[in-house]
């Protein structure tokens, strides 16, 4: 199928692209960043590249983008400024929001304005939609939270819901993605490998996680399988607490698990965004548990598969 992919230079996109290529799909990759960092042969006949900042409305007047939109059957929208790369200044919060909400709004407006009806749109969101809690369990029917990230996800999903009438929409509320080339695990591995790892904060916060391979499988399945529709929590069936995550990671690397990261230090470094690491949420996926078979349902299996590569 012809797939238009937004936000392809991020951690998830870099892992997903080889899967889509192996499946025989034709891709148009769009990013505001240089595409060459993906290290894909640009002469490959089934890949087109466009460098555009899709959070800017004027980018949607690009004739090449319009032609790609008209010819695509599937849109995968992974656009978004990284959440925890920088402190959450007001300027950074605006960048985080605009890169998701504006991009998605402009996408839906362009599709409707030009009477374009792709078969399916797979739009990213995050489990931050639910807010944080030590005690509550959230599923796809749970209401949104009230903090910055929850309000952001709600706006993001509302923008996605303005899709063309005949297009199937899949909104993936993605948990903590585990992979060696990015995300939380990618940052933690070097610290744990030298024996300086430990839990973050008091270790009692929940981590609702998913292996990068399972997430890619969900997206690939969602392209053709109509069971994938509406909001889906993209998380493994077995969330764990931070102290268990830390212990399993240290054990897999045969390293100690001795040095917890104090909450105060993390807040000093990350500011408000430290909340994402210090306060978790216990997320269940009613939908995936009905029809998706996880390769890595247990954290031990997931961590082992990644640390032994």
N, C-alpha and C positions, 0 to 999 in steps of 0.2 A: 504494500500500500504506500501511497505518497504521504509522508509525515512531515509536518512543520513543527519544529521543536524550538521553543523559546527558553532562554536561560540554560544553554547547553554546556557552558564552561564551568559550572559548579560541580561539587563532589558527586551528586547523584547523576547529573548529565554525563559526566566523563565515564561513569560506569555503565550507563544505559546505552550509549551510542554503539559500542561494539556488539551488544546484544541485538539491537535493531538491525545492524548491518548483517549479522549472522542469520537473521530471520529473513533476509532478502528485501527489506523495505527500502524505498527511496526516501532520502532525507534532505530537508532544507534546514540548516542550522543557523539560528539567529542569536547574536549576543552583542552587547555593547563592548565586550572585551575582544582581544585578538583571538581569532579562531585557531591560529597556529599552535597555541598551547595545548590543544587537544591531541596533537601528534598523529593526526590522521592524514593519509595521503589525499591531498586536495584534488588530485587528478582522477580519483575514483569516480566513475561516471554516475553513480547513484547518489552523490552528495553535492549539494549546493551550499554556499556560504554567503551570509549577509551580515555585515557589521553595522548594527543600528542600536540606538538607545530607545527602546520601545516605551520607556516611561515618559518620553517627550512626544507630544501629540503630532508634531510636524513629521516625525519619522514614519507615521502611518500614511503619508502621502507619497512615499517612495514607490515608484512604478514597479520595481522588481519585487518588492514585498507584496504588492497587490496581485501581481501575476502568480506568485507562489501561493497566496491565500486562495486564489480562484482554482488552483489545480490540486490543492491538498485534500485528502480524505480524512486525515486525523491531525489533531493539534495536541501537542503535549506542552503544557505551560509550567515550566519550573523556574520562571523568572523571580529574582529577589536578591536584594543586597543581603550578605551574610548577617545573621542575627547577633552573633557573639564576637565578631571580629574586633569591634571597637566599643568604647564606652557609649552609653546611650545619652548623648547630648540631645538637645531639642533638634538640632540640625540632622543628627544621625537618625533619630526616630523618624523624621520626615522622609529621609532617604529610604529607610527600610519600608515605610508605608507606600511611598510613591512607586517604588520599584515593583511592588506587588499589585496594589489596588489600581493605580493609574494604568499600568501595563495591561491588566486584565480588562479594565473598563474600555480602553481604546481598542483592544482586540475584539470584544463583543460588539462595540459600536461599528467597527469596520466591517465585520461579517454581515451585520444586518443592513448597513447602508448599501453594501454591494450585493445583497441577496445571495450570500455565500452560505451554504449549509453543509459543513463537514459531517461525516458520519458520527464522529465521536470527538469530544474534547476531554482530555485528562488534565485536570487542574490541581496543582499542589495546594495544600493548606498545611496546618500543623496541629498537633495535639494541644498546643498552647491555647487553642480555642476554648478549652474548658477551665482555664485558670489553674491554680495549683492547690493541692490538698494532701495532707498526710493520711487522711482517713477515708475520704470519699472514693468510690469507684465510678468511673465515667464510661458510658458507651455512646453509640451514635445518636441516641435519643436524649442525651443529657443537654441541659441548657449551657449557654456560653458563660464564661467568667466575666470579670469586671476590670482586670488589669490591662496594661498597654497591649500585650501580645494577644490577649483574648479579643479585645476590641478590634485589633488589626485583622485577625483571622476572620472575624465576623464580616467586616467590610470587604475583605478579599473574596469570601465566598458569595456575598451578595452581588459583587461585581460579576463573578463567574455565572451566577444564576440567570443573568441577562442574555444567555446564549440563544442562538436561533432555535425556533420552536421544535424543528424536526431533528435537532442534534442531540445525541445521547451525551449527558454530562456525568463525568466521574470526578468527584472531589475527594482527594486522598488527604486525610489528616495524618500526616507522617510523624512518627515518633522519633526517638534518638536513633539515627542510622549508624550502624556499626560497619566500618570498613577500614582498611589500613592506610588508604590514601587521602583521608580527610575525616571530617566530623569529629565527634568527641573522642573516639578511640584513637584516631590518628594523632591527636594532640597528646593523649595520655601515654601512648606506647613508649616514646623515648624516655619519659620520666620513670616509668616502671622498669624499663630495661636496665637502667643504671641503679636500680634498687632504692629509688627515692619516692616510690609511689605510695598512695594511701587514699582513704576515702575523703570525699569533699564534705566539709561541715561535720555534722554529727553522724552522717551516714544513714539516717533513717528516712531520707526522702526517696520516693519511688522513682524508678527509671523504667519507662515504657519504651522498649527498644525494638529494632528490627534489623536483621542482617541485610546488607546491601544487595545480596543476590536474591533474597526473597522479595525485596522491594522492586527490583527490576522485573522479576517474574510477574508480580502483581500488575505492573504497568503494561508489560507485554500482553498478558492475558486480557487486560481491560480493553485493549484495542479491538478485539474481535468478539469477546464473550459478553453478551448482553446482560448477564447476571450482574456484571459490574456496572452499577448505576447509582447516582446520588452520592451521599456522603458515606465514606468507608474509612474507618480507623485503620491505618496501615501500621500495625504494631504486632509483635509476636504474642502468642497466647499466654506467655509466662513472664510478666514484669517482675523485676527484683528491686530490692532496696540498694542504695548506693554502697553500703558496706559489704553486701554480698557480691556486687559487681566488682568492687575493688579486690576482694579476696580471690575471686575466680580468675581475674586477670593476672594477679601476682602469682597465683599457683601455676597458671599455664606457662608463665615465663620463668618459673622457678626462681622467683625473686621475693624479697620480704614485702610485707604489707604493713608498714610501720608508721608512716609519717602522714597523718591526716592534714588536709589543707584547711586552716582555720577560716571560719566564715568571715571574720573581720578582715582578714588579709585579702580574701577574694573580693569582698565589697570594695576595698580600697583600690584594687586593680581594675575591676570591671564596672564598678558603680551599680546602677540599677539592673543591668543585665545579669549580674551575679544571681539574681532571683531564680533564673532558669536552672542553675546548677544546685542551688541550695534548697529549693522547694520543688518537688516533683509532682507527678500525678499518676494514679493507677488507672490505666486505660484498658478497656476490653473492646474487642471487635466482634460484634454480633454477626456481621455479614461475612467476614473472612472465615470465621470458624465454621460456617455452614458449607462453604464451597472451595476453599483454598487449602492446599496441603503444603505446609511449611517445610522447607528443607532443614531449617534450623529453628525448631520451636523452643529449644532450651538454650540458655545462655552459655552453659559449658561447651556445647557443641559449636555454637557460633564463634565464641572466643578462640577455641582450639583451631577451627578452620582458618581463622585469620592470622593468628600468631605463629602458626606452623608453616605458613607459605614461604 
